[in-house]
């Protein structure tokens, strides 16, 4: 993508996944979707999946979603 990289964050390429023992991806969601940059990264791993270079490596992912709820009336207390 054309966004400038952040200097404190390392840039990883899909080919570096071959050297890893396993990997876990975690990212926040925006409107229920992962970031477009991460989608591009996953799309770039197509060659690795085709050659099964990542077969047998443990992998996981996590997402986070924050909801802001504003109540206009106080909640009713039940006896």
KANOR-V69814 format. One record per pair of residues at least 6 apart in sequence whose C-alpha atoms are under 8 Angstrom apart, sorted by the first residue. I is the first residue (numbers start at 0). J is the second residue. Records with the same first field share a line. If there is no record, write none. Layout:
I=J + J
//
This chain:
0=36 + 39
4=10
12=40
13=40 + 41 + 43 + 44
14=44 + 47
16=22 + 53
17=52 + 53
20=56 + 57
21=56 + 57 + 58
22=56 + 57 + 58 + 59
23=58 + 59 + 60 + 61
24=59 + 60 + 61
25=60 + 61 + 62
26=33 + 34 + 61 + 62 + 63
27=33 + 34 + 62 + 63 + 64
28=34 + 62 + 63 + 64
29=64
31=64
47=53
48=54
//
